[in-house]
Amino acid sequence: MSAATSLDNSYEGLSPFNYAAANRPLQTYYRVYGDLKSSRTPLICIHGGPGFCHNYLLNHSYLTESGGIPVVFYDQIGSGRSTLLPETASVNDFWTIEIFLEQLRQLIKFLGIDGRFDVLGSSWGGMMGSEFASTRPLGLRRLILANAAASKALSLANSNAYRKNLSQESQDAIGEAEDTGNFHNPEFHKAMLEFNNKHVCTVSPIPEDLLASIKASNEDRTVIVAMTRGDETNENPFKSSGFMRRWSIVGRAKDINVRTLLINGIEEYASGDAVRPFLEEIPDVRLVTLKGTSHSPHLEDKGAYFKAVRDFLEAP
C-alpha cells in the first residue's frame, strides 16, 4: 500500500468563512506546502466529491518538493476538517455551488494570494474550478481541470456506458439494486468494486491518502447526499437527483479567459465527449490524455501526470 504523503515541511491552519445562510461562524481547514511569499505562483488544489476531502491530492506536494511551487490544500465546507453542517442535510437549496465558490474566494483573500494564483481542480473540484474561472476572478493565472467533466449529465453518460462492459454478474447485481432500491447488498458492493477498479482508481491496494478521503466522506454524508443524491433514499451512483443533476458549464466555458490544461484518463468519468465542451469553448486550452490511467492519474502514473502539470505551470 502506498504510504500516506508526508506532512513534513508543511503547515496547517483554519481561516474564517462567513456565509450568512449558515447562521453561525464557519471555518476552512487548509494545509500549505512551500512559501506563499516566494516569487513562485501558488497552486490551489480543489478536491473532488462533493463531500470528499483534500487528502487524496496530497501527493501534489511533489510540486513543492521538486519545483518550489507553493501548494495549498483545503477541505470544502461540510467536508473533512472544515466546519461540518449536518443540520443542513435536508435543506437542499442551501447546498449549491455558490457556497463553495464563496469559501474559495475568502480563503484566497485570507492567505494573501489574491494577486496571483493558479488553480487545479480534481473531478468535482475541476467542475467547481471551471465555474470559478468562468467568473474571471482577478489574480487567476492558469487553470488545470483534472478528470473533470463539463456537466454531471456527461459524466453519468460515461458511467452508464462503462457499466455495460462489466462482468454479467456485476451488471445483474447493479440492475437488481436499481429495481429493488437496495444498494447495500454484498453483490452490489462487489459490482461497484469491479467498476471502481477499472474506471476510478486502478491502483491496488488503495493508497493511504485516498483511503483517508474515503473514510472522511463516510463519516459525514451531508454534502454528498444534498449535492448528488437529493435525499438519503437515493443511493444509485448511476443517477443524480441533487444539485449536481442540473450542473453544467456547457455554453459558459467560453467565459474562461485563462490558459487551461485538461487532464484525463481512459474510460473514466471525464473521457471523450465529457470534456469536448471545454475543448470547443475555452479559447486557450490543451488536453493531455494519460494512457493506462483512469480517474486518478495522479496516483496511477505519477511521473507522466506531474510532468504534464509542472510543464504547464512553468511554461512561459
Secondary structure by P-SEA (a helix, b strand, c coil): ccccccccccccbbbbbbbccccbbbbbbbccccccccccbbbbbbbcccccccccccccccccccccbbbbbbbcccccccccccccccccccccaaaaaaaaaaaaaaacccccbbbbbccaaaaaaaaaaaaccccccbbbbccccccaaaaaaaaaaaaaaccaaaaaaaaaaaaacccccaaaaaaaaaaaaccccccccccaaaaaaaaaaaacaaaaaaccccccccccccccccccccccccccccccccbbbbbbbcccccccccaaaaaaccccbbbbbbcccccccccccaaaaaaaaaaaaacc
